[in-house]
């Protein structure tokens, strides 16, 4: 039954793709939120509803929210009442369902902290033709991530997902060539683990996103190990000989080596860059991070988990992508 439901939902999305607008214009874009279990909903709402906002942010207004959190992750569902109360105090309408939300908005912030329900929550949004930013993690499995981007492609409705670290000033400067062609990057972030997700999906995504922001796609394999003090270390090899390392640490940071020298990278400097990118995406429909690169980010993390299962063996990203794609075809239920 679940398989039939998903296939039917994706077929409906494809059938209605012709009605999706190519741009939302310069008029106000009404933004809705799904999931109120992360502090991001407060930060994003304050930025978009700031009377002093400029540019694309000035036309994006959060107007409604559906407060569903994860029923199984305590750190998720325990936050819902607090953030719901804060949004109500900010004048945001709280609605009882995703269907009710979609009647009131033009674009959606999918903020549920748990990646498991993202696919199920996303499908009706795509069917309604609403652009979506999917907060991290994009899903709780690589196979679901693949299905999410497949559904987006079939619908013609763009989505994107990213950590705020991608838009950090240091990362963007090095990506834009401040130290020439980069040969090696070491990026670190906290890596708090949620047992229901692959290890790095939950918080290590931030450091991994820094790696890919600078090095881009092209990672072929990874090896995972533990440092002397028990911290996760994942070494990645890129197809052109470049290398990247994720290191678990208390804070955010790292180092990039390029043809013109070295530079610090990976520090957290707020949500402004990400929120600005989301607002521009809502207006234009142009994704700032390609689906292919985002899927490679998640393949990197899934390969790190497979390396862990195989006692530190080197694992190719192609192998985990093939396995996830096969799972998607065999069992596409949420």
C-alpha positions as CSV (number, residue, x, y, z in Angstrom):
1,X,0.0,0.0,0.0
2,X,2.8,2.4,0.9
3,X,4.6,1.7,-2.4
4,X,1.4,2.4,-4.4
5,X,0.8,5.6,-2.5
6,X,4.2,7.0,-3.2
7,X,4.1,6.0,-6.9
8,X,0.7,7.6,-7.2
9,X,1.8,10.8,-5.4
10,X,4.8,11.2,-7.7
11,X,2.6,10.6,-10.7
12,X,0.2,13.3,-9.5
13,X,3.2,15.7,-9.1
14,X,4.4,15.0,-12.6
15,X,0.9,15.6,-14.0
16,X,0.6,19.0,-12.4
17,X,4.1,20.1,-13.2
18,X,2.9,22.2,-16.1
19,X,1.1,24.7,-13.8
20,X,4.3,25.5,-11.8
21,X,5.3,29.1,-12.3
22,X,8.8,29.8,-13.5
23,X,9.2,32.8,-11.2
24,X,7.2,34.3,-8.3
25,X,8.0,37.9,-9.4
26,X,8.6,40.9,-7.1
27,X,5.4,40.8,-5.1
28,X,5.3,39.5,-1.6
29,X,6.1,35.8,-1.3
30,X,4.1,34.2,1.5
31,X,6.3,31.6,3.2
32,X,5.0,28.7,5.3
33,X,6.9,26.5,7.7
34,X,6.5,22.7,8.2
35,X,8.0,21.6,11.6
36,X,8.6,23.7,14.6
37,X,11.3,21.7,16.4
38,X,14.4,23.8,15.6
39,X,15.7,27.2,16.5
40,X,16.1,27.8,12.7
41,X,12.4,28.6,12.5
42,X,12.8,31.5,14.8
43,X,15.9,32.9,13.1
44,X,14.5,32.5,9.6
45,X,11.2,34.1,10.6
46,X,12.8,37.1,12.2
47,X,15.0,37.7,9.2
48,X,12.2,37.4,6.6
49,X,9.7,39.4,8.6
50,X,12.2,42.2,9.6
51,X,10.7,45.5,8.4
52,X,14.3,46.6,7.6
53,X,15.0,43.6,5.3
54,X,16.3,44.4,1.9
55,X,16.4,42.8,-1.5
56,X,14.8,39.4,-1.9
57,X,14.4,39.1,1.9
58,X,12.1,42.1,1.8
59,X,9.5,40.3,-0.3
60,X,9.5,37.1,1.7
61,X,7.1,37.0,4.7
62,X,6.5,34.0,6.9
63,X,2.8,33.9,7.4
64,X,1.8,30.4,8.6
65,X,3.3,27.3,10.2
66,X,2.4,23.6,10.8
67,X,4.0,22.6,14.1
68,X,4.5,18.9,13.5
69,X,7.7,17.6,15.1
70,X,9.2,14.1,15.2
71,X,7.1,11.7,17.4
72,X,10.2,9.6,18.2
73,X,13.1,11.9,18.8
74,X,12.8,13.7,22.2
75,X,15.1,16.5,21.3
76,X,12.7,17.2,18.4
77,X,9.2,16.9,19.9
78,X,10.1,18.5,23.2
79,X,10.9,21.8,21.4
80,X,7.6,22.2,19.5
81,X,5.6,23.9,22.2
82,X,8.3,26.5,22.9
83,X,8.8,27.5,19.2
84,X,5.1,27.4,18.5
85,X,4.5,29.9,21.3
86,X,7.3,32.1,20.0
87,X,5.9,32.2,16.5
88,X,2.4,32.9,17.7
89,X,3.9,35.9,19.6
90,X,5.4,37.0,16.3
91,X,2.0,37.0,14.6
92,X,2.4,33.8,12.7
93,X,-0.8,31.7,12.1
94,X,-0.6,28.1,13.3
95,X,-2.5,25.6,11.1
96,X,-3.6,22.0,11.7
97,X,-2.2,20.3,8.6
98,X,0.1,20.6,5.6
99,X,-2.9,20.9,3.3
100,X,-4.1,23.9,5.3
101,X,-0.7,25.5,5.1
102,X,-0.5,25.1,1.3
103,X,-3.7,27.1,0.9
104,X,-2.0,30.1,2.5
105,X,1.6,30.2,1.1
106,X,3.7,30.4,-2.0
107,X,6.9,28.7,-0.8
108,X,7.8,26.4,2.1
109,X,10.6,26.0,4.6
110,X,10.6,22.3,5.5
111,X,12.2,22.5,9.0
112,X,11.3,19.2,10.7
113,X,14.5,18.3,12.5
114,X,14.0,14.6,11.9
115,X,14.8,13.5,8.3
116,X,12.5,10.5,8.3
117,X,9.2,12.3,7.5
118,X,10.7,14.7,5.0
119,X,9.8,12.7,1.9
120,X,6.2,12.2,3.0
121,X,5.9,15.9,4.0
122,X,7.4,17.1,0.8
123,X,5.3,15.2,-1.8
124,X,2.1,17.3,-1.3
125,X,4.1,20.5,-1.4
126,X,5.6,19.5,-4.7
127,X,2.1,18.5,-6.0
128,X,0.9,22.0,-5.1
129,X,3.8,23.6,-7.0
130,X,5.5,25.3,-4.0
131,X,9.3,25.8,-4.0
132,X,10.9,24.2,-0.9
133,X,14.0,24.7,1.2
134,X,14.7,21.4,3.0
135,X,16.7,22.0,6.2
136,X,19.3,19.5,7.2
137,X,19.3,16.6,7.1
138,X,17.6,16.4,3.7
139,X,16.5,12.9,4.7
140,X,17.3,10.2,7.2
141,X,18.7,7.9,4.4
142,X,20.6,8.2,1.2
143,X,17.8,6.3,-0.6
144,X,15.2,8.9,0.6
145,X,17.4,11.7,-0.5
146,X,17.6,10.2,-4.0
147,X,13.8,9.9,-4.1
148,X,13.3,13.5,-2.9
149,X,15.4,14.9,-5.8
150,X,13.8,12.5,-8.3
151,X,10.4,13.7,-7.2
152,X,11.5,17.3,-7.5
153,X,12.8,16.7,-11.0
154,X,9.7,14.9,-12.2
155,X,7.5,17.7,-10.8
156,X,9.5,20.6,-12.2
157,X,9.4,22.2,-8.8
158,X,12.9,23.1,-7.5
159,X,14.1,22.2,-4.0
160,X,17.4,22.7,-2.3
161,X,19.1,21.8,1.0
162,X,22.2,23.2,2.6
163,X,23.9,23.8,5.9
164,X,24.5,27.5,6.8
165,X,28.2,26.7,6.7
166,X,28.1,26.6,2.9
167,X,27.5,30.3,2.8
168,X,30.0,31.3,5.5
169,X,32.3,34.2,4.3
170,X,35.5,32.2,4.6
171,X,34.2,29.2,2.6
172,X,32.8,31.4,-0.1
173,X,36.0,33.3,-0.5
174,X,38.1,30.2,-0.9
175,X,35.6,28.7,-3.3
176,X,35.8,31.9,-5.3
177,X,39.6,31.5,-5.7
178,X,41.2,33.6,-2.9
179,X,44.0,31.0,-2.5
180,X,43.9,29.7,-6.1
181,X,43.1,26.1,-6.9
182,X,42.7,24.2,-3.6
183,X,44.5,20.8,-3.2
184,X,43.6,19.9,0.4
185,X,40.9,20.9,2.9
186,X,40.5,20.0,6.6
187,X,37.1,21.0,7.9
188,X,35.7,20.4,11.4
189,X,32.4,20.7,13.2
190,X,30.6,19.1,16.1
191,X,29.2,15.7,15.2
192,X,26.5,15.0,17.7
193,X,25.0,11.6,16.8
194,X,21.3,10.8,16.6
195,X,21.0,7.0,16.6
196,X,18.1,7.0,14.1
197,X,20.2,8.6,11.4
198,X,23.6,7.8,9.8
199,X,26.1,9.4,12.2
200,X,27.2,12.5,10.3
201,X,23.7,13.3,8.9
202,X,22.6,14.8,12.2
203,X,25.3,17.4,12.9
204,X,28.5,16.4,11.1
205,X,26.8,17.7,7.9
206,X,28.1,21.2,8.8
207,X,31.7,20.3,8.5
208,X,31.1,18.0,5.5
209,X,29.2,20.9,3.8
210,X,32.3,23.1,4.2
211,X,34.4,20.4,2.5
212,X,32.1,20.3,-0.5
213,X,31.6,24.0,-0.7
214,X,35.4,24.4,-1.3
215,X,36.3,21.2,-3.2
216,X,33.0,20.7,-5.0
217,X,31.8,17.3,-6.3
218,X,34.1,14.6,-7.5
219,X,34.8,12.7,-4.3
220,X,35.5,9.0,-5.1
221,X,36.1,7.3,-1.8
222,X,36.3,7.8,2.0
223,X,37.9,6.1,5.0
224,X,36.6,6.6,8.5
225,X,38.7,6.3,11.7
226,X,38.8,7.6,15.2
227,X,41.4,9.9,16.7
228,X,43.3,9.2,19.9
229,X,40.6,11.0,21.9
230,X,37.7,9.2,20.1
231,X,36.8,11.9,17.6
232,X,35.5,10.9,14.1
233,X,37.9,11.5,11.2
234,X,36.8,10.9,7.6
235,X,39.4,11.1,4.8
236,X,38.1,11.7,1.3
237,X,39.8,11.3,-2.1
238,X,38.7,13.4,-5.1
239,X,39.0,12.2,-8.6
240,X,41.6,14.7,-9.6
241,X,43.9,13.9,-6.7
242,X,42.6,16.5,-4.2
243,X,41.9,15.4,-0.7
244,X,39.5,16.5,2.0
245,X,39.2,15.6,5.7
246,X,36.2,15.9,8.0
247,X,37.2,16.1,11.7
248,X,34.9,16.1,14.6
249,X,35.6,19.0,17.0
250,X,33.9,21.2,19.6
251,X,33.5,24.2,17.3
252,X,33.7,25.0,13.6
253,X,36.8,25.6,11.6
254,X,39.5,24.2,9.4
255,X,42.2,24.9,6.9
256,X,42.5,24.9,3.1
257,X,45.7,24.7,1.1
258,X,45.8,26.2,-2.3
259,X,48.2,27.2,-5.1
260,X,48.5,30.7,-3.5
261,X,48.8,29.6,0.1
262,X,46.6,28.6,3.0
263,X,43.4,30.0,4.5
264,X,41.2,29.3,7.5
265,X,37.8,28.0,6.5
266,X,34.7,26.5,8.0
267,X,33.9,29.0,10.8
268,X,30.2,29.7,11.6
269,X,29.2,33.3,11.0
270,X,25.5,33.2,11.3
271,X,22.5,32.4,9.1
272,X,22.4,35.6,7.0
273,X,24.1,34.0,3.9
274,X,21.8,31.0,3.9
275,X,18.6,33.0,4.5
276,X,19.5,35.4,1.7
277,X,20.1,32.4,-0.6
278,X,16.7,30.9,0.4
279,X,14.9,34.2,-0.4
280,X,16.6,34.5,-3.8
281,X,15.7,30.9,-4.5
282,X,12.0,31.5,-3.6
283,X,11.9,34.5,-5.9
284,X,13.9,33.1,-8.9
285,X,13.5,29.3,-8.7
286,X,17.3,29.0,-9.3
287,X,18.9,26.5,-6.9
288,X,22.2,27.7,-5.3
289,X,23.3,24.1,-4.7
290,X,22.7,21.4,-7.4
291,X,20.9,18.2,-6.5
292,X,24.0,16.3,-7.7
293,X,26.3,18.0,-5.3
294,X,23.9,17.6,-2.4
295,X,23.5,13.9,-3.1
296,X,27.3,13.6,-3.2
297,X,27.5,15.2,0.3
298,X,25.1,12.6,1.6
299,X,26.9,9.8,-0.2
300,X,30.1,10.9,1.5
301,X,28.5,10.6,4.9
302,X,26.8,7.3,4.1
303,X,30.1,5.9,2.8
304,X,31.7,7.0,6.1
305,X,29.1,5.0,7.9
306,X,29.8,2.0,5.7
307,X,33.5,2.4,6.4
308,X,32.7,2.3,10.1
309,X,30.8,-0.9,9.6
310,X,33.7,-2.4,7.8
311,X,36.3,-1.4,10.4
312,X,37.8,1.6,8.5
313,X,37.8,0.1,5.0
314,X,38.0,2.5,2.1
315,X,34.5,2.8,0.6
316,X,33.6,4.3,-2.8
317,X,30.8,6.8,-3.1
318,X,29.6,5.0,-6.2
319,X,29.0,1.8,-4.2
320,X,26.8,3.4,-1.6
321,X,24.9,5.4,-4.3
322,X,24.3,2.1,-6.3
323,X,23.1,0.4,-3.1
324,X,20.8,3.3,-2.2
325,X,19.4,3.5,-5.7
326,X,18.6,-0.2,-5.7
327,X,16.8,0.1,-2.4
328,X,14.8,3.0,-3.7
329,X,13.6,0.9,-6.6
330,X,13.0,-2.2,-4.5
331,X,11.2,-0.5,-1.5
332,X,10.2,3.1,-2.3
333,X,7.9,3.4,0.7
334,X,8.4,6.3,3.2
